[in-house]
Amino acid sequence: MKKYQTVDEYINDLPEMEKEVSQIMRELFQDAVPDGVEGISYNMPSIKLEGKTVAYFATAKNHLGFYPTPEPIERFESELKGFETSKGTIQIPYVLPLPASLIRKIIEYRVSQITDK
């Protein structure tokens, strides 16, 4: 498996549809965390704030994996009905529109977890 150094490198390696979805996700991360630092962590695009990871995302064959840590998944459980979730992952199928407002709310919740401590 290729080791990525930058988010641009990661996204540029993707097939067109996955590239488009990943770029939208990247922009959501950047907009929701304007003071965040973009990078690659665990070979996935991520955004950090105050040295702490807010969230990651990664492409898979049939879905985009969104990794906001476990607590937000529990917090937004009712709004995540219809999505496959696990302890720290939300799977967003490519056949569905990206739920941008929900992703933004989850990221903003993560930011508050980091900044309110």
N, C-alpha and C positions, 0 to 999 in steps of 0.2 A: 504494500500500500504506500502510495506517495505521501511524503511528509510535506505539509504546506507551511510556508513562512508568513504569507499574507492572505488577507481575505480576498483581495483581487485575484491572486493566484488560484485560490480555491474556486471562486466563482467562474473564472475563465476556463477552468478544466471541465465544467459541467455541460451536459447536453442542453440545447436551447430552452426547453420548457423549465427544467430545473434551474437553469441560470436566471431566467426571468423571475421565478418565485423567490429564489435566493436573494436577488437584488432588491426585491420589494421588502423582504424580511430585513435585510441589511439597513435599508432606509428607515424602516419602522424602529429598529434599534437606535439608529443615529438620532432620529427625531425625538424619541421618548427619553433618551439619555444624552442630551446635547453636550454635557461635560464628560461623557464616557470615553473610554479608550478602547478602540476596536483592536482585535487581535485574533490569533489562533491559539486555542487551548484544547488539549485532547484531540488535536487535528481537526477541530471544528471552528467556524467563525464564532466569536464571542464578543461581549462588551463588558468592560469592567468600570466600576466607579469606586473611587477611594481605595483602589487596590483589590476590591472584591468583585467577583464575577456576578453580574446581573443575570445573564442568560447566555445560552449557546443555541445554535441551530445546526442541523446537518441534513443533507439529502439522503434519501433511501430510494429503493426501486419504485415504490408506489406512494410515498408520502414524504413530507418534510417533517423532520423531528425537531420539536421545540423543547428546549431543556431549561425551564425557569427555576429549578430546584423543587423539592417536594411541597413545601408549605403553600405556595400559590396554587398548586394544583388542587389541594384540599380546599383552599379558600374559595376558589372559583368552580368548584365541582358541579354545581347546578348549571352553570353557563357552559360547561364543557360536555354536557350530554350530547351524544352523537359523535364524539371523538374518542378514539382509543387512547387511554391514558395508563400510565404506570406510576410508580413512586415519584419519578422525576421527569417524566417524558409526556409530551402531548404529541400524538401523531396527527398531522393534518394531511389528508389525502389530496393528491394533486387534482382529482376530479371535482373537488369542492373549491369555492372561492376562499382565498385566505381571509380568515376572520380578523381583519386589521384592528377594529375597535377593541375586540377582546384581547388580542395580543398586546395592544398598547396598555390596556388596563392592567394586565398581568405584569408587564414590564414596569409600569409606574408603581405597582404594589411592591415589586422587588426593590426598586429605588428607595421607597419609603422604609423598607426593612433595613436597608444599608445606612441611610442617612439619619434615621431616628434612633440609632443605637449610640 
